[in-house]
Amino acid sequence: MRWLVRGDIDGFFGLALDNLVQLLLINTLCKYVLELPDALLYGRILPGAAVSLLLGNIFYSRQALKLAKETGRDDVCALPYGINTVSLLSYVFLVMLPTKISAQAAGHPDPSLLAWHAGLAACLGSGVITLLGSLFAEKVRRATPRAALLSTLSGIALGFISLGFLFRTFAHPIVGLATLAIVLLTYFGRVKFKGGLPGGLVAVGIGTALAWATKLAPVGQPMAKLGLHLPIPVFGDLFPALGQGLLWRFLPVVVPIALFDLIGSLQNIESAEAAGDSYPTRPSLAANGMGAIAAALFGSCFPTTIYIGHPGWKALGARAGYSILNGAFVTLVCLTGTLGYIAWAVPIDAGMAIVLWIGIVITAQSFQATPKEHAPAVVLGILPGVAAWGSLLAKTGLRIGGYGSPGGPQFSDKLYGAFHATDTFIEGAFALEQGFIFTSMLLAAATVEVIERRFERASMWCLAGSAVSATGLIHSYSFGPADTVIKLAPAWPFVGAYFAMAVIFMVARKVTVPTDGPGH
């Protein structure tokens, strides 16, 4: 099989556009949400992302060529690979932003640097978990109900992705709704534009034109400067980040996200096998983990993953070359400062419909890919993520009102009474926010087992909830001047509450009778 064929060109444009959207998202979130300096974004984070993407694309293209040689076939397609969207958004909003807010409230001299350190630690942790998890990923997938895994992701997608960008869509309706119409038409209406133009490209193009026409585009010249930004190891920043306990603090975010990515990558490998390309599981997953580790070692906070869609790229005629071309393109964009010019020319409003679509698809998948009788478990699994996003909004409103500012009121349990007056039990939201990803998985998994009348297994999930509560990884928090932070101390009320649930489910078979026939 030749390393480059005509179909690789078509595959390259699709995969490169997907990766470019992730890079533009990184650029926007790092500049305008985290407010990281350009020297950090363009000099460390993007070069680190280039290293991880280039290494992974080279590995998967060589893997495809090897499989073609072993089988004597010329139609082998490489596994698609790129930055993990879910980890990207989760680490920005659940790791880096809370770190920066806490650092600002504590008077840290460089909150942006500390936020970057937290992201590095989370990315490294994700890579290590994926690398080690390649040894037993299949066992984890079999032990955890699909509803628990998908609903966990959906809670993040619905709150932190969909609702946030929905607000922005209706704040700028001409750009937001016009591009949303194109995305809905092509992705949900199952049609394509004449001439083969990708729907995402059309949406971004029209969105860009409308953004400039309505003066949503930035005024002036791009802040980034063209120049060569070579990747440099950041051991001097990564090791202190680990020494500060930043990875341990955010384990409730890192572990579930890494496990979900691990299992999702496993499913994508299975999808490739169903399409005719059988790749070995362990090295494929291990390379994915090594890509995330390489990202952290060279300054990027954002893990990589095996993308969904292998059968689609294969149907386009893509083989091994599209992966190599994608790696080269991303490297060029990240190492030369070109992304700053692209981000200036293409405002985030032009592409927000695509991000909104991602959130919608992730949420919809949790219902579509699980048995319909498990829908209540999916809903229950989604709620903690939405609650965590609501808690974030409440705290943002408090800070806008002066809480946590110098000379202003501080966050404390005195807030409870004020919220109770409006019938809002904010302490429940604060408790749900801490470790909500674990909480989502535990509640959804237990509910699936109850639906299937496997009450003893539901009890085991609740006992796990009690144990995790005892570690302080979920529900335990303390007040900082301008935020609530995880407190690694037992959350005793929840230890007892989950234990009570476990007891109820354990004795359920003895004290109840079925109302609609025997269970499964």
For each residue, the residues with C-beta under 8 A, 3 or more apart:
1: 64 65 68 69 73 74 75 76 319 320
2: 5 74 319 321
3: 61 65 319 320 321 324
4: 8 319 320 321 324 325
5: 2 8 317 319 321
6: 9 10 317
7: 10 11 316 317 318 319 322
8: 4 5 11 12 317 318 319 320 321 322 325
9: 6 12 13 322 325
10: 6 7 13 14 316 317 318 322
11: 7 8 14 15 77 313 316 317 318 319 322
12: 8 9 15 16 318 321 322 325 326 329
13: 9 10 16 17 198
14: 10 11 17 18 198 312 313 316
15: 11 12 18 19 80 82 307 313 322 323 326
16: 12 13 19 20 325 326 329 330
17: 13 14 20 21 198 200 201
18: 14 15 21 22 82 200 307
19: 15 16 22 23 53 82 83 326 329 330
20: 16 17 23 24 330 333 342
21: 17 18 24 25 200 351 354 355
22: 18 19 25 26 82 83 85 88 302
23: 19 20 26 27 46 49 83 330 333 334 339
24: 20 21 27 28 339 342 343 346 348 351
25: 21 22 28 29 85 88 89 348 351 355
26: 22 23 29 30 45 46 49 83 88 302
27: 23 24 30 31 41 46 339 340 343
28: 24 25 31 32 33 343 348
29: 25 26 32 33 34 88 89 92
30: 26 27 33 34 36 40 41 45 92
31: 27 28 34 35 36 38 41 343
32: 28 29 35 348
33: 28 29 30 92 93 97
34: 29 30 31 92 96 97 100 112 115
35: 31 32 100 112
36: 30 31 40 41 45 112 115 116
37: 40 41 112
38: 31 41 42 43 223 224 340
39: 42 43 44
40: 30 36 37 43 44 45 112 113 116
41: 27 30 31 36 37 38 44 45 46
42: 38 39 45 46 224 229 337 339 340
43: 38 39 40 47 229
44: 39 40 41 47 48 116 232 234 298 299 300
45: 26 30 36 40 41 42 48 49 116 299 300 301 302
46: 23 26 27 41 42 49 50 229 300 334 335 339
47: 43 44 50 51 229 230 231 232 298 299 300 334 335
48: 44 45 51 52 231 234 294 295 296 297 298 299 300
49: 23 26 45 46 52 53 83 295 300 302 330 334
50: 46 47 53 54 231 330 331 333 334 335
51: 47 48 54 55 231 294 295 298 300
52: 48 49 55 56 291 292 294 295 298 300 303 304
53: 19 49 50 56 57 81 82 83 291 304 326 327 330 331 334
54: 50 51 57 58 327 328 330 331
55: 51 52 58 59 290 291 294
56: 52 53 59 60 81 287 288 291 304 327
57: 53 54 60 61 81 323 324 326 327 330
58: 54 55 61 62 323 324 327
59: 55 56 62 63 287
60: 56 57 63 64 78 79 80 81 284 287 306 323
61: 3 57 58 64 65 78 320 321 323 324 327
62: 58 59 65 66 320
63: 59 60 66 67 78 79 279 283 284 287
64: 1 60 61 67 68 76 77 78 79 277 319 320 323
65: 1 3 61 62 68 69 76 320
66: 62 63 69 70
67: 63 64 70 71 73 76 277 278 279
68: 1 64 65 71 72 73 74 76 319 320
69: 1 65 66 72
70: 66 67
71: 67 68 76
72: 68 69
73: 1 67 68 76
74: 1 2 68 319
75: 1 276 314 319
76: 1 64 65 67 68 71 73 277 319 320
77: 11 64 272 275 277 310 313 314 318 319 320
78: 60 61 63 64 318 319 320 322 323
79: 60 63 64 268 269 272 279 284 306 307 310 323
80: 15 60 306 307 308 309 310 313 323
81: 53 56 57 60 288 291 304 305 306 307 323
82: 15 18 19 22 53 304 305 307 326
83: 19 22 23 26 49 53 87 88 302 303 304 305
84: 87 88 261 302 303 304 305
85: 22 25 88 89 358
86: 89 90 153 156 157 257 260 261 362
87: 83 84 90 91 123 126 257 258 261 302 303 305
88: 22 25 26 29 83 84 85 91 92 302
89: 25 29 85 86 92 93 156 160 161
90: 86 87 93 94 95 156 160 253 257
91: 87 88 94 95 96 119 122 123 253 257 301 302
92: 29 30 33 34 88 89 95 96 97 119
93: 33 89 90 96 97 160 392
94: 90 91 97 98 156 160 250 253 388
95: 90 91 92 98 99 118 119 122 250 253 254
96: 34 91 92 93 99 100 115 116 118 119 301
97: 33 34 92 93 94 100 101 115
98: 94 95 101 102 483 485
99: 95 96 102 103 111 114 115 117 118 246
100: 34 35 96 97 103 104 111 112 114 115
101: 97 98 104 105 111 399 482 483
102: 98 99 105 106 480 482 483 485
103: 99 100 106 108 110 111 114 115
104: 100 101 107 108 111 482
105: 101 102 404 480 481 482 483
106: 102 103 480 481
107: 104
108: 103 104 111 114
109:
110: 103 113 114
111: 99 100 101 103 104 108 114 115
112: 34 35 36 37 40 100 115 116
113: 40 110 116 117 237
114: 99 100 103 108 110 111 117 118
115: 34 36 96 97 99 100 103 111 112 118 119
116: 36 40 44 45 96 112 113 119 120 237 301
117: 99 113 114 120 121 237 238 240 241 244 246
118: 95 96 99 114 115 121 122 241 246 249 250
119: 91 92 95 96 115 116 122 123 301 302
120: 116 117 123 124 234 237 238 241 296 299 301
121: 117 118 124 125 238 241 242 246 247 250 296
122: 91 95 118 119 125 126 246 247 250 253 254 301
123: 87 91 119 120 126 127 292 295 296 300 301 302 303
124: 120 121 127 128 238 242 247 292 293 296 297
125: 121 122 128 129 247 250 251 254 255 258
126: 87 122 123 129 130 254 257 258 261 292 303
127: 123 124 130 131 289 290 291 292 293 294 295 296 303
128: 124 125 131 132 289 293
129: 125 126 132 133 254 255 258 259 262 289
130: 126 127 133 134 258 261 262 265 285 288 289 292 303
131: 127 128 134 285 286 289 290 293
132: 128 129 135 289
133: 129 130 136 137 140 258 259 262 285 289
134: 130 131 137 262 281 282 283 285 286 288 289
135: 132 282
136: 133 139 140
137: 133 134 140 141 262 263 265 266 281 285
138: 141 142 266 281
139: 136 142 143
140: 133 136 137 143 144 259 262 263
141: 137 138 144 263 266 267
142: 138 139
143: 139 140
144: 140 141 148 149 263 441 445
145: 148 149 374 377 444 445 448 449
146: 149 150 369 370 374
147: 150 151 366 370 371 374 377 378 381 444 445 447 448
148: 144 145 151 152 377 381 440 441 442 444 445 448
149: 144 145 146 152 153 259 260 263 441
150: 146 147 153 154 365 366 369 370 378 381
151: 147 148 154 155 366 377 378 379 380 381 382 440 444
152: 148 149 155 156 256 260 381 385 437 440 441 444
153: 86 149 150 156 157 260 362 366
154: 150 151 157 158 362 363 365 366 378 381 382 385
155: 151 152 158 159 381 382 383 384 385 386 388 436 437 440
156: 86 89 90 94 152 153 159 160 161 385 437
157: 86 153 154 160 161 162 358 359 360 362 363 385
158: 154 155 161 162 163 359 363 382 385 386 389
159: 155 156 162 163 164 385 386 388 389 390
160: 89 90 93 94 156 157 163 164 385 389
161: 89 156 157 158 164 165 355 356 358 359 362
162: 157 158 159 165 166 356 359 360 363
163: 158 159 160 166 167 389
164: 159 160 161 167 168 389
165: 161 162 168 169 352 355 356 359
166: 162 163 169 170 356
167: 163 164 170 171
168: 164 165 171 172 176 349 352
169: 165 166 172 173 176 177 180 352 353 356
170: 166 167 173 176 177
171: 167 168 176
172: 168 169 175 176 214 216 349
173: 169 170 176 177
174: 177 178 210 214
175: 172 178 179 207 210 211 214 216 349 350
176: 168 169 170 171 172 173 179 180 349 352 353
177: 169 170 173 174 180 181
178: 174 175 181 182 206 207 210
179: 175 176 182 183 203 204 206 207 210 350 351 352 353 354
180: 169 176 177 183 184 353 356 357
181: 177 178 184 185
182: 178 179 185 186 199 202 203 206 353
183: 179 180 186 187 188 199 200 203 353 354 356 357
184: 180 181 187 188 189 357
185: 181 182 188 189 191 199
186: 182 183 189 191 192 193 199 200 202 203
187: 183 184 199 357 361
188: 183 184 185
189: 184 185 186
190:
191: 185 186
192: 186 196 197 199
193: 186 196 197 198 199 202
194: 197
195:
196: 192 193
197: 192 193 194 201 202
198: 13 14 17 193 201 202
199: 182 183 185 186 187 192 193 202 203
200: 17 18 21 183 186 203 204 354
201: 17 197 198 204 205
202: 182 186 193 197 198 199 205 206
203: 179 182 183 186 199 200 206 207 350 351 353 354
204: 179 200 201 207 208 346 350 351 354
205: 201 202 208 209 350
206: 178 179 182 202 203 209 210
207: 175 178 179 203 204 210 211 347 349 350 351 352 353
208: 204 205 211 212 217 345 346 347 350
209: 205 206 212 213
210: 174 175 178 179 206 207 213 214 216 350
211: 175 207 208 214 216 217 347 349 350
212: 208 209 215 216 217 347
213: 209 210
214: 172 174 175 210 211
215: 212
216: 172 175 210 211 212 347 349
217: 208 211 212 345 347
218: 344 347
219:
220:
221: 344
222: 340 341 343 344
223: 38 340 344
224: 38 42 337 339 340 341 343 344
225: 337 340
226: 336 337 338 341
227: 336 337
228: 335 336
229: 42 43 46 47 334 335 336 337
230: 47 335
231: 47 48 50 51 298 299 335
232: 44 47 298 299
233: 297 298
234: 44 48 120 237 238 297 298 299
235: 238 239 297
236: 239 240
237: 113 116 117 120 234 240 241 299
238: 117 120 121 124 234 235 241 242 296 297
239: 235 236 242 243
240: 117 236 237 243 244
241: 117 118 120 121 237 238 244 246 247
242: 121 124 238 239 245 246 247
243: 239 240
244: 117 240 241
245: 242 248 249
246: 99 117 118 121 122 241 242 249 250
247: 121 122 124 125 241 242 250 251 254
248: 245 251 488
249: 118 245 246 486 488
250: 94 95 118 121 122 125 246 247 253 254
251: 125 247 248 254 255 473
252: 255 256 434 435 436 437 438 473 474 486
253: 90 91 94 95 122 250 256 257 437
254: 95 122 125 126 129 247 250 251 257 258
255: 125 129 251 252 258 259 438
256: 152 252 253 259 260 437 438 440 441
257: 86 87 90 91 126 253 254 260 261 437
258: 87 125 126 129 130 133 254 255 261 262 303
259: 129 133 140 149 255 256 262 263
260: 86 149 152 153 256 257 263 264
261: 84 86 87 126 130 257 258 264 265 288 303 305
262: 129 130 133 134 137 140 258 259 265 266 285
263: 137 140 141 144 149 259 260 266 267
264: 260 261 267 268 305 306 308
265: 130 137 261 262 268 269 284 285 288 305 306
266: 137 138 141 262 263 269 270 281 285
267: 141 263 264 270 271
268: 79 264 265 271 272 306 307 308 310
269: 79 265 266 272 273 279 281 284 285 306
270: 266 267 273 274
271: 267 268 274 275 308 310 311
272: 77 79 268 269 275 277 278 279 310 311
273: 269 270 276 277 278 279
274: 270 271 311
275: 77 271 272 310 311 314
276: 75 273 314
277: 64 67 76 77 272 273 310 314
278: 67 272 273
279: 63 67 79 269 272 273 284
280: 283 284
281: 134 137 138 266 269 284 285
282: 134 135 285 286
283: 63 134 280 286 287
284: 60 63 79 265 269 279 280 281 287 288 306
285: 130 131 133 134 137 262 265 266 269 281 282 288 289 306
286: 131 134 282 283 289 290
287: 56 59 60 63 283 284 290 291
288: 56 81 130 134 261 265 284 285 291 292 304 305 306
289: 127 128 129 130 131 132 133 134 285 286 292 293
290: 55 127 131 286 287 293 294
291: 52 53 55 56 81 127 287 288 294 295 303 304
292: 52 123 124 126 127 130 288 289 295 296 303 304
293: 124 127 128 131 289 290 296 297
294: 48 51 52 55 127 290 291 297 298
295: 48 49 51 52 123 127 291 292 298 299 300 301 302 303 304
296: 48 120 121 123 124 127 238 292 293 299 300 301
297: 48 124 233 234 235 238 293 294
298: 44 47 48 51 52 231 232 233 234 294 295
299: 44 45 47 48 120 231 232 234 237 295 296
300: 44 45 46 47 48 49 51 52 123 295 296
301: 45 91 96 116 119 120 122 123 295 296
302: 22 26 45 49 83 84 87 88 91 119 123 295
303: 52 83 84 87 123 126 127 130 258 261 291 292 295
304: 52 53 56 81 82 83 84 288 291 292 295
305: 81 82 83 84 87 261 264 265 288
306: 60 79 80 81 264 265 268 269 284 285 288
307: 15 18 79 80 81 82 268 310
308: 80 264 268 271
309: 80 312 313
310: 77 79 80 268 271 272 275 277 307 313 314
311: 271 272 274 275 314 315
312: 14 309 315 316
313: 11 14 15 77 80 309 310 316 318 322
314: 75 77 275 276 277 310 311 317 318
315: 311 312
316: 7 10 11 14 312 313
317: 5 6 7 8 10 11 314
318: 7 8 10 11 12 77 78 313 314 321 322
319: 1 2 3 4 5 7 8 11 64 68 74 75 76 77 78 322
320: 1 3 4 8 61 62 64 65 68 76 77 78 323 324
321: 2 3 4 5 8 12 61 318 324 325
322: 7 8 9 10 11 12 15 78 313 318 319 325 326
323: 15 57 58 60 61 64 78 79 80 81 320 326 327
324: 3 4 57 58 61 320 321 327 328
325: 4 8 9 12 16 321 322 328 329
326: 12 15 16 19 53 57 82 322 323 329 330
327: 53 54 56 57 58 61 323 324 330 331
328: 54 324 325 331 332
329: 12 16 19 325 326 332 333
330: 16 19 20 23 49 50 53 54 57 326 327 333 334
331: 50 53 54 327 328 334 335
332: 328 329 335 336 338
333: 20 23 50 329 330 336 338 339 342
334: 23 46 47 49 50 53 229 330 331 339
335: 46 47 50 228 229 230 231 331 332
336: 226 227 228 229 332 333
337: 42 224 225 226 227 229 340 341
338: 226 332 333 341 342
339: 23 24 27 42 46 224 333 334 342 343
340: 27 38 42 222 223 224 225 337 343 344
341: 222 224 226 337 338 344 345
342: 20 24 333 338 339 345 346
343: 24 27 28 31 222 224 339 340 346 348
344: 218 221 222 223 224 340 341
345: 208 217 341 342
346: 24 204 208 342 343 350 351
347: 207 208 211 212 216 217 218 350
348: 24 25 28 32 343 351 352
349: 168 172 175 176 207 211 216 352
350: 175 179 203 204 205 207 208 210 211 346 347
351: 21 24 25 179 203 204 207 346 348 354 355
352: 165 168 169 176 179 207 348 349 355 356
353: 169 176 179 180 182 183 203 207 356 357
354: 21 179 183 200 203 204 351 357 358
355: 21 25 161 165 351 352 358 359
356: 161 162 165 166 169 180 183 352 353 359 360
357: 180 183 184 187 353 354 360 361
358: 85 157 161 354 355 361 362
359: 157 158 161 162 165 355 356 362 363
360: 157 162 356 357 363 364
361: 187 357 358 364 365
362: 86 153 154 157 161 358 359 365 366
363: 154 157 158 162 359 360 366 367 382
364: 360 361 367 368
365: 150 154 361 362 368 369
366: 147 150 151 153 154 362 363 369 370 378 381 382
367: 363 364 370 372 375 378
368: 364 365
369: 146 150 365 366
370: 146 147 150 366 367 374 375 377 378
371: 147 374
372: 367 375
373: 451
374: 145 146 147 370 371 377 378 447 448 451
375: 367 370 372 378 379
376: 379 380 447 451
377: 145 147 148 151 370 374 380 381 444 445 447 448 451
378: 147 150 151 154 366 367 370 374 375 381 382 444
379: 151 375 376 382 383
380: 151 376 377 383 443 444 447
381: 147 148 150 151 152 154 155 366 377 378 384 440 441 443 444 447
382: 151 154 155 158 363 366 378 379 385 386 440
383: 155 379 380 386 387 440
384: 155 381 387 388 432 436 437 439 440 443
385: 152 154 155 156 157 158 159 160 382 388 389 436 437 440
386: 155 158 159 382 383 389 390
387: 383 384 390 391 428 429 432 433 436
388: 94 155 159 384 385 391 392 429 432 433 436
389: 158 159 160 163 164 385 386 392 393
390: 159 386 387 393 394 429
391: 387 388 394 395 426 429 430 432 433 484
392: 93 388 389 395 396 433
393: 389 390 396 397
394: 390 391 397 398 426 429
395: 391 392 398 399 411 482 483 484
396: 392 393 399 400
397: 393 394 400 401
398: 394 395 401 403 404 411 415
399: 101 395 396 402 403 404 405 482
400: 396 397
401: 397 398
402: 399 405 408 409
403: 398 399 408 409 410 411 482
404: 105 398 399 408 410 411 480 481 482 483
405: 399 402 408 482
406:
407:
408: 402 403 404 405
409: 402 403
410: 403 404 479 481 482
411: 395 398 403 404 415 479 480 481 482 483 484
412: 415 479
413: 416 427 479
414: 417 418
415: 398 411 412 418 419 426
416: 413 419 420 426 427
417: 414 420 421
418: 414 415 421 422
419: 415 416 422 424 425 426
420: 416 417 423 424 425
421: 417 418
422: 418 419
423: 420
424: 419 420
425: 419 420 428 429
426: 391 394 415 416 419 429 430
427: 413 416 430 431
428: 387 425 431 432
429: 387 388 390 391 394 425 426 432 433
430: 391 426 427 433 434 477 484
431: 427 428 434 475 477 491 494
432: 384 387 388 391 428 429 436 439 475
433: 387 388 391 392 429 430 436 477 484
434: 252 430 431 474 475 476 477 484 486 487
435: 252 438 439 468 473 474 475 486
436: 155 252 384 385 387 388 432 433 439 440 474
437: 152 155 156 252 253 256 257 384 385 440 441
438: 252 255 256 435 441 442 468 473 474
439: 384 432 435 436 442 443 465 474 475
440: 148 151 152 155 256 381 382 383 384 385 436 437 443 444
441: 144 148 149 152 256 381 437 438 444 445
442: 148 438 439 445 446 461 462 464 465 468 498
443: 380 381 384 439 440 446 447 465
444: 145 147 148 151 152 377 378 380 381 440 441 447 448
445: 144 145 147 148 377 441 442 448 449 461
446: 442 443 449 450 458 461 462 465 501 505
447: 147 374 376 377 380 381 443 444 450 451 458
448: 145 147 148 374 377 444 445 451 452
449: 145 445 446 452 454 455 457 458 461
450: 446 447 453 454 455 458 505
451: 373 374 376 377 447 448
452: 448 449 519 520
453: 450 514 518 519 520
454: 449 450 457 458 519 520
455: 449 450 458 459 505 506 508 509
456: 459 460 505 506 509
457: 449 454 460 461
458: 446 447 449 450 454 455 461 462 505
459: 455 456 462 463 501 502 503 505 506
460: 456 457 463 464 502
461: 442 445 446 449 457 458 464 465
462: 442 446 458 459 465 466 498 499 501 502 505
463: 459 460 466 467 498 499 502
464: 442 460 461 467 468
465: 439 442 443 446 461 462 468 469 474 494 498 501
466: 462 463 469 470 494 495 496 497 498 499 502
467: 463 464 470 471
468: 435 438 442 464 465 471 473 474
469: 465 466 472 473 474 475 476 490 491 494 495 498
470: 466 467 490 491 495
471: 467 468 488 490
472: 469 476 486 487 488 489 490 491
473: 251 252 435 438 468 469 476 486 488
474: 252 434 435 436 438 439 465 468 469 491 494
475: 431 432 434 435 439 469 491 494
476: 434 469 472 473 486 487 488 489 490 491
477: 430 431 433 434 484 485 486 487
478: 484 485 487
479: 410 411 412 413 483 484 485
480: 102 105 106 404 411 483 484 485
481: 105 106 404 410 411
482: 101 102 104 105 395 399 403 404 405 410 411
483: 98 101 102 105 395 404 411 479 480
484: 391 395 411 430 433 434 477 478 479 480
485: 98 102 477 478 479 480
486: 249 252 434 435 472 473 476 477
487: 434 472 476 477 478
488: 248 249 471 472 473 476
489: 472 476
490: 469 470 471 472 476 495
491: 431 469 470 472 474 475 476 494 495
492: 495 496
493: 496 497
494: 431 465 466 469 474 475 491 497 498
495: 466 469 470 490 491 492 498 499
496: 466 492 493 499 500
497: 466 493 494 500 501
498: 442 462 463 465 466 469 494 495 501 502
499: 462 463 466 495 496 502 503
500: 496 497 503 504
501: 446 459 462 465 497 498 504 505
502: 459 460 462 463 466 498 499 505 506
503: 459 499 500 506 507
504: 500 501 507 508
505: 446 450 455 456 458 459 462 501 502 508
506: 455 456 459 502 503
507: 503 504 510 511
508: 455 504 505 511 512
509: 455 456 512
510: 507
511: 507 508
512: 508 509
513:
514: 453 517 518 519
515:
516:
517: 514
518: 453 514
519: 452 453 454 514
520: 452 453 454
